[in-house]
Amino acid sequence: MKRILTLYVLILLSSQGILAQTKVSGKILDQKKQPLPGVNVFIKDTYDGASTDANGNFSFTAADTGDVIIVCSFIGFEQIEKKVKLTSSDFTFNTSMKESLNELKVVTISAGTIEASDERKTTVLKPLDIVTTAGAQGDIVGALKTLPGAQQIGESEGLFVRGGDGSETKTIIDGMMVNKPFFSSAPDIASRGRFSPFLFKGTIFSTGGYSAQYGQGMSSVLALETQDLPGQTSSTLAISSVGIGGGYNKLWKEKNASAGFDLNYANLLPYFKLVKQTPEYTRAPQFSGGSVNFRKKTSPSGMLKFYGYFNLSDLGIKTASIDSTNGFKNLFELNNSDVYTNLTYKERLGEKWMMNIGASYSTNVDNIKTWTDSIRSQSDMTQGRLVFTRGIGKLSIIRFGGEYQYTFDEVKVDGAKYGYNYHVKNSIYDNYSAQFIEADIYLTPKLVWRAGARGEHTTIEKEYVISPRTSVAYKLGDKSQISFAYGQFYQKPDREYLFYTKIPGYNKATHYIANIQRVDDLHTLRAEVYYKKYDNLTNLIDSTNSGFGYAQGLDIFWRDKKTIDGVDYWISYTYIETKRKYQTYPKEVTPPFAATHTASLVFKKFFEKLNLSSGFTYTYASGRPYYNPNNPDFMSDRTIDYHSLGINGAYLRQVKNCFAVLAFSVTNVIGNDQIFGYRYSYDLQRSAAVTPPAKRFFFVGLFLSFGQNRSKEVIENNN
């Protein structure tokens, strides 16, 4: 690890190159003589190059003179290499590129995966889609809950997918696992994700059967890829009903590097004065934090990225005690600090090879106080990752690599060891390592087979496991295809179980998925059936991993951006049947985080002449199981059905070099009762429903962006 970090320091301190001698400029077109934006044009075996703008134009200065090779590279088009002679005078290079077999013409793996990125045509949710989805409140996970496979869980943070709980979905940023992707929260109150959707250019939401590159998630992986260099220097300012924030991003004059930061502060006390909350807050939630970033283009295909994030939060809450008849209230106070850093570097090695290397460190500390206890919980993670990718022929690739994670977890009660009977440890150290290999083999342009395997070892379990994974996809036509996937997925037991006397072993899930989809620029239709088998789940009754279960169901997704002028809408539906016998369950039952039926309708309308965006989201979920100790039929009671209607709107205005957005949103407009479960007193005589802190959440905000015109981006996203 020290060697890897030393390498990164040397990269950061590397020289900026030598002075250029010749200006190279020109224009790149396609076969229809239309300009091609985003083409990488560079001198082979040098760092000299640039990308074409919206009109296909490019310009850069070259250090070399004499005979050189100019390379034009763009995804979906055949690469051009042309030998030219440079002198000290300006040189003009114009050419056209021929379209190759790309994602629209060849089959791609889609079983279990919903992807949105700059490089894929099968885009589902972009950053603007996330922040303009009513009810999501600008949260990535909030928006993903409107997609099939996800459950509507309001009492606990996390992304609950296809019968799995929140711990079974892992968040990945630039290949590195995020240890604590959600804010720490109070009991029975869900928290939002820590990261802004505008930090990312690509989103892969895998509801199952995901790549061998990733592990430790039995149900799902949310893989996020951060933005590269910004288009220009800009600054932002945000003032809202809950707080204030701002940031600045500087693009180097040479347009080969950038650096930036942002700071934010939120205090919900003024909001709580206006909107009454069910709990009594002794300290209204406060959040302060920020981030820094650095991006450096090391070559036409190489990129160095650093991202660092920190956050401090504080809250205090009193809730009525279900065991008290005289109005006694339970106390919960939380002070949290969280730091996350991520350093990655990618570079092309010759014609066929690509290298990705990364390192990350994070630490999270929760200080919790109740009437009787003072608890300090700390969780640290240090990790490194190295991946090589090699092209085989025109389409096939093979990727292989490995990763290492060192984790430290500690829980202290009143400053002493965590010693409640079966808990005998207060500190846990783990060394986790994994290796993987995976190939996408195109048997024909219409038929691709992905085969891979992942090996994992953890010192907690002291067992090396191998999980095979495979997928196959066949293209039925220009826009339609079918896919099938199979895979085994292992996961360490939840953090709380690591402190038990007898540590359970790996949990395991086996996925079987079949998918059919039809995608064009303005429509997406997906249908997927799946079966998931759980083995080795944690059984607290006998302190073993003898638990088991299954999940099976159907997911349907339809998105339409064409039928109604200026309207973008999508409909998702999830059916799931799932049961488990684990933890303290006396028999196999449906767990409390699974609703049989879930559906969402997201509707967006953009009025271009008025610069006005509006929309609504309606979500339904059938009642979920909960434990009623007065009912001998374990977990057979159901909550009422879940209904929620959220609305939002935004007025967008470009004033000289300032792009302004005035936005508002309201969740659960109708005020439906939402019950997530029940709590029972020790004597079983009283019960209380678990509900949101308030029926509705109101938000108003003004967002200003200086030096950047996002009008075109908004219009293109809504057409």
N, C-alpha and C positions, 0 to 999 in steps of 0.2 A: 504493500500500500504506500509506503514512504517513497519507493521508486516511482510509482505512478504520479504521486503528488509533485515530486521533484520535476518530472517530465512536463507537467502542466505549467509549473512556474517558469521553466525555460521557454515554453511556447509563448506564454504571456509576455516575456521579456525579449522575445525575438525581434530582430531588426525589421524595419518597415519597407525594405527594398531599396533599390538604387534609382537614380534619376532617369526618367524616360527621355528618349531622343526623338521618337517619331510618333506623330498623331495618326491613329488609324480610325477611320469612321466609315459609316455606310448604312445600308438598309437591308433588312431581311424580310422576304415575302414568302407566302406559300404558293402552291401551284396555281391558285386562282388569282394570283397577283394581289392578295390581301396582306396587309402588314402582320407580322408575327411578334407579339410582345412577349418578353420573358425569355428570349433565346440567349443562351450563354455563348458569347463570342470571345475567343481567347487565342493567344499564341501558345502552341503546344510546348509543353515542358517548361513553361514560365508561369509567373503569377499575373502577367499582364492580360487584362480582359475586362469585359463589361457585359451587361445584359441589355437587350433592346427595350425601348420604352413602348408606350401604347401605340405609337405610329410605326414601330419596327425599326426605329433608328438607334444607333449605338455610336459610342465614341470613347476611345481610351488612348493612352500614350504607351508606346512600347520602348523598352530599353535596348532591344537588339536591333541590329541592321543586318542586311544581307539576306540570304535564303532562310525563310522561316515557314512554318506550317500554321495556317489559320484554321481553327476548329470551330464549327457551329454545332451546338448541341441543344436539343429541345425534346422533352418527353413527347412521344407520339409521332416523332419525325425521324427520318434517317439522318444520322450524323454526317456532317460534311467535313472533310479535311482537304485543304487546298494549299499547295506550295506557291508562295509568292516571294518577291524580292523587295525588301524595305530599304529605303535610303533615308537620308536626313530630312527629306521633304515629306509633306503630308501624303498619306496613302488612302485611297477610297476603295472599299470592298463592298460590292453589292451582290447578292445571290438570292436564290429561292430554294426552299427546302421541300422535299418530297415526304408526304405523309407515310408513316410505316404502320405496321400492325400494332394498334394501341388498345387501350382498355375498352374502347367501343367496338373493336373488331374481333378481339380475342376474348376467350372466357377468363374469368377471374374467380378466385375462391370467395364465396359469399356466405356459406353456411355458418350461421351463428354470429355474423359480423355485420354491423351497421357502421359505415365509414363516411367521414367527411374530411376532405383534405384538398390542398391545391392540386395534387397530382392525380386525383381520381375524378372520373366523370359521374360516379354513382354517389354524389354528395347528398347527404341527408340533412345534417344540421351544421351550419356555419356559425361563427361567433355572433353575427347579427341575428340569426335565427334564435339563438339562445336568449339574448337580452330582450328580444321583442316577443317572446312567448309569454302570454298573460298567465299569471299564477306562478311562474318560475322565479320571479324576483331577481333575475339576472344571474341565477345560480345554475351551473352546468348540470348538476344532478337534478335540480328542479325541472329543467327542460327535458332531460333524458327520461324522467318519469312519465312523459307523454308518449314515449315510444313503447312498442310491444315488448313484453317480457319483464318490465319493471313494475314493482308493487307500490301502492300509495301508503307509505308508512309515515305517520306524523308524530309519533312519540319517541322516535330514536333516529339518530343520524345514520347515514349510510345508504347505499344503493342495493336494494333487495331484489334479486333477479331469479326468476324461475325456481322458486321453492327454496332459495338460499337466503341466509340472513346477511346482515350488512357486512360482517367480517369476511364473507366469502367472495366479495368483490374487491379487487385490488386496483389502486390508482397508480399509473405509471406516467412519469414526465420525462421525455427524451430518453426512454429506456430504463430510467431509474425509478425504483419503487418509492412511493411516498408513505412514510410511516404513519403520519397523522394528517390525512387530507381534509378533515372536518374540524371546525371549532369545537372545543370542549363545551359541554352543555350541562344543564341541570337535569335531574331525573324527570322522565316523561315529557321532555321538551326537546324536539329535534333541532339540531344546529345545521347551518349551511356549510358549503364547501369553502375552503380558504382562498381559492385562486380565481382570478378574473378570467372570463372566457376570451377576452381580447389578448391575453397572453399567448394564446395558442392559434396555430394555423391549421392544425389537423386534429381530428378526433376519431378514434376507433372505439366504438362501444361493442364489445364482444359479449353476447348473451350466452355463449357456450362454444365449445370446440375450438378454442383459440390457439394461436401459434405456439410452437415449442420454445420460442424465444422467451416466453414469460411463464411464471409459475406462482405457487402459493395462493391461488385463488380457485376454490372448488367450483364456483359458479360463473364468474365473470371477470373480465379485465377492462378497465377504462384507460386506454393508452392515448396520451396527449403529446403533441409535438409543438414546441414553442416557435414563435415567429423568428424569422431571420432578420436581416437588416431592414430598418424602416425606410419608407420611400423618401422621407425628408425630415429635417429637424422640426420638432413640434413640442408643444406644452399643453397641459390639460388642467382644468379646474372643475371641481364638482361640489355643489352645495345642495343638500337634500334635507328632508324632514328628519333624518337620523344622524347626519354628520356632515363632514367636510373632507375634501381630499384634493390632491393635485400632484402633477408629475411633470417631468421634463426628459426628453430624449434628444440627444445630439448626434447627428449624422456627420461623419468626417467629410471634409471637402472632397477628398478622393473617392468618397462613397464606398470605402472598403471596410469601414468600422463604425460602430456606434456605441454609445453609453447612455444610460439613463437611470432615473430613480423616480419613486413616487412615495408620498406620505399620506396617511389618512387617519382620521379620528372620528369615532361614532359614540354617541351617548344617547340612550333611549329614554332618559328621564323626562325631557320635554314632551316626547311622544306619549309616554305613559300618563302624563298629566292630562292629556287630551283624550286618550283612548284607554278606558279602564281595563285592567288585566285581572284575571281570576286570582292568581297568586298574589301575595303581598311581597313586594320587592323591598328588602332592607337596603340594598344597593342596586340601582338600575344598571343593566348591562352596559359596560363601557369597553370599547375596543380601540386600540391605537397600534399602528404598525406602518410598515412600508416595505419597499423592495428596491434592489439595485440590479442592473443588468449590463452586460458587456457582450458585444458581438464583433467578431473579427473575421473577415473573409481572407483566408490564408492563401487561396489560389482560386481559379475559376470554379473549382468543385469542392474546395475545402472550406470549412466553417468551424470557428471556435466560439462557444457560447458559455457564458456564466450567468446564473440567476441566483440571487439570494433574497430570502424573505424572512421577516421577523414580525411577531405580533404579541401584544400584551392584552389580556382581557380580564375583566373583573365583574362579579355579580354576587348578589345575596338575595335569598328568597325564603319566604315562610309559606308553608302549605298546611292546611288543616289536617290534623292527625286523625286517621280513620279509627284509631284505637282509643281516642279520647272522647269523653262525653261532656267535658267542661270547657271546650274551646281551645285546648292546647294545640300549638302549631309546631311542626317540625322545622328545623333550621338547616339550610344548606347554603354555604358560602364557597365560592370558587375564585381562585386567582390562578391564571394560566399564563405561561410564557412558551412561545414556540419559535424555533429557528429552523429554516430549511435552506440548504444550498445545493446547487447542481452545476457541475462543470463538465461539458462534453466537447468532443472534437471529432469531426469526420473529415475524411480525405480520400480521394481516389488514388489508388496505387496502380499505375499503369492503365492499360486499356480495359482490363476485365475486373479488377479488384476494387473494392471499397472497404474502408476501415472505419468503424465507429468505436470510440473509447470514451468512457465516462466515469466520474466519481461523484459521490454525494455524501453529505453529512447532515443529520437533523437531530434535534433534541426537543423534547416536550416535557414540561413540568407542570403538574396540577397540584395546587395546595388547596385542600378541602377542609372545611370546618363544619361540624354539626354541634348540637348541644353537648354531646358526650365524647366526640373524637376529633383529633386533628390528624389529617392524613396527607402525606406527601408522596406523590406518584411520579416517577420519572421514567421516560422511555427514550433511548438514544439508538440511532442507526448510522453506521458507516458502511459504505458500499462502493464497489468498483465493478466495471463491466467492460468487456472487450468483444466485439463482433466483427467478423470478416464476411464479406459477401462477394461472390464471384459469378459473373455472367457466363452462361453456357449457351453458345449459339445466339440466336436473335432474341429468344424469349425466356428460356429456362435460366434459373439461378440456383445456387446453393449457398446457404448461410450457416455459419457455425461460430461458436464462441462460448464464453463462460462468464459467470459473475460470482462475486463474493460479498457476503453481508456479515457484519459484526454487530450484534444487538446487545444492549444492556437495559434491563428492566429492574426497577426497584420500587417497593412499596413499604412505607414506614407509617405506623400508627403511633401518634404521640411521640414521635422520634425514636421509637423502639422497633423491634422486629415485628413482622406481620405474623402474629402467632395465635390465630383463632383455630384451635384444635387441629384440623387437617392441614392448616397452613404452617409450614415450619421454615420456609425460606423468605428472605426479604430481598434478595438480589439474585438475578438470573442472567448468566452470560451465555451467548450462543454464537457459534461460528457456522454459518450456512454457506454452502458452495453448490454451484450448479453448472452443468455443461449441457450444451444442446447442439444438434445438427438437424438441418431441415432443407429440403429441396423442393422447388416448384418445377416440375418436369412437364413441358408441353409436348404431349404425344402428337397432337395436331393443334393448329390455332384454335380449334373448337373444343379440345379436350385437354385438361390439365390435371395432374396428379401431384398433390403435396404429401410428402412422407417425411416424418421426423420423429425424434425422440429426445427426451429431456431426462437427465440424471440429476438427483438431488441428495444432499447429505446435510444433516444438522447434528451438532454435538449434543443437543438435548435428547434426540431420539436415538442417535448412534446407529442408524440404519440407512443404507444407501438404496434408494428406490429409482426405478426407471419407468418413465411414463411414455408409451408410444402414442403418437398422434398422426392421423392421416385424413386427408380430404380429397375429394374428386369433384370436378365441375365440368359440365358439358353445355356448350352454347347451342340453344335451339334455333336462334335466329339472330338478326342484327341487334335486337334489344332484349332478348329473353335467354334465360339459362336456368339450369337446375344444378344443385350442389348437394353433396352428402359429406358428413364429417363424423369421425369417431376419435375419441381421445380419453386418456386417463389423467386425472389431476389430483395432486397431493397437496396437503396444507397442514402446517403445524397447528396444534390446538390453540384455541383462543388464549390470549395473554393471561387472563385471570386464572386459567387452569395450570399455568406453569409453576405456580407457587404451591401446588398441592404436594402432599407427601409422595404420592406415586404419580409420576408424570405420564399422561396418556400418550399414545403413539400418533403417527400420522393419521389424519382424516383423509378419506379418498372418495372421489366421485368419478363415474364413468359416463361419458356423454355419447348419445347417438342422435344425429340431426339430419333432417332432409329439408331442403329449401328450394323454392322456385321464385324467380323474380323477373320483372320486366321493368326496364329503366330507360328513359330518354331524358333529354334536357329539362323537360317540364313535368314529367310524371314519374312516379315510383310506385310499384306494386310488389309487395313481398308477402309470401305465405310460408310458414315454417312449422314443422312438427318436430317434436323431440321427446326423448326418454332419457332420464338421468337416474342412475343407480348410486346410492350412497352406501359406503362401507366404512367400518372402523371409526364410527362417530363416538364422541366422548360420552361414556356412561358413568354418571356420578354415583349410581346406586352401588356398583361394585368396583368403582375406580379403575375401569378398563376402557378400552376403545372397542367395545362389543356392540355399539349402536349401529343402526342401519336405517334405510329409508329409500324413497324413490320420488321422482317428480316426472310428470308427463303432461304434454299439453300442446296447444296451437297458438301461434302468434300471427296476426295479420296487420299489414301496414299499407295505407294508400295515401299518396300525396299528389296534389294537383295544383299546378301554378298557371294553368292555361284556360280552363273552361270558363271562368268568370274573370273579366277584365280587371286587372289590378288586384286580384285576390289570390292568396296563397293559403291553402288549408291542408290539413292532414287528419286522418282518422286511424286510430290504432285499437286493436282488440286483443286481449289475452285471455285464454282459457287455461287453467292449470288444475291438475289433480295431484296432490302431494301428501305424503305421510312420512313420519319419522318416529323412531323409538330411540331417544338419546337423552342426555342430561338426567333428569329425575323422572322421566315419563314412565309410567307403569306399563304402557302398551303403545302400539304404533298408532299415531293420530296425526291429523293435520296441524302443523305448528301455527302459532298465533300471528305470524307475519305473512300468511298466504291467503289471499282472497280468490275464490274460484273464478270469478269474472271481473275483469278490469277493462275499461274503455275510456278513450280520450278523443275529443274533437278540438283541434286547434284551428282558429280562423283568424286571418290577417288581411287587412285591406289598406292599401297605400293610395292616398289621394295626391297625385303628383303635383297638380296645379295648386293645391292648398298647402303642400309640404307637410301633410298630416298623415301619420300612421296610426292605425287603431286595430284592436283585435280582442278576442276573447278565447278562453279555454274552459271547456266543460269536461269534468272527469267524474267517472262513476266507478265504484268498486263494491262488489257484494260483501256482506258482512263477514268479518274474520272471527276465527275461534278465540275463545278466552277461557281461562281456568276458573270455574266456579266451585269452590270447595264444598258447597252445599249440594252439588249435583254429583251423585256417585258415578255417572257416566263421564269419565275424564275428558275434558276439552271438547265437550259437545255443544256448549252454548255458543251463540253467535251475536256479534254486535249488530247494530242497525247498519243498513247500507250506507256507503259513503257517497256524498254528492258535493261537488264544489264547482262554482262558476267564478272565474277570475276575468277581469277586464283590464285593459291598459290602453294608453294612447300617448302619442308624442308629436310635438310640433318641431319641425326641423328648419333651420334657417342659416344660410351662409351670409355673413356680413363681412365683406372684405376678406381678411385672412383668418376670420374666426368662424368656426362651425359650431352652432349652438343647438342644443336639444333640450326642450322642456318636456319632461315626462311625468306621467302619473300611472299608478296601478292600484287595484283593489283586489284582494283575494276573498273568496267566498261571499260574493256580493249579496246573494239572497239571504245569507245568514243561516244556512242549514246547520242543524246539530250534527257534530262530528264526534263520534265516540270510538276510541282506539282500543278499549278494553276496560277492565274493572279491577279495583283493589278491594280486598276484604280484610276486616278486622280479625285479630287473633281469635276472638270468641265467635267469629262467623256470623255475628248479629247485624253487622253494618257493612255496606259496600259504597264505593264512590267510583264514578266514571272517570276514565282518563280522557281528557279533552284538551284542545289547544288552549293556550293562555288567554286568547280572545277569539271571538268568532271571526273577525275580519282583521286584515292588516292593510293599512293605507300607506302609500308612498308617493311623495312628490319630490322631484329633483331637477336641477338645472346643471347641464353638462356643457362645458365650453372646451373646444379644441382649437388651439392657435397654431397657425402655420400649416394646417392640413385641411383640405377640402374633401369631406367624405360624402358629398351629395351624390356623386356618381356611384359610389359603392352602395349607398342605400337604394338608389333607383334600380341598379342591376340586381340587387338581392331581392327586389320585389317584382321583378319582371321575368 
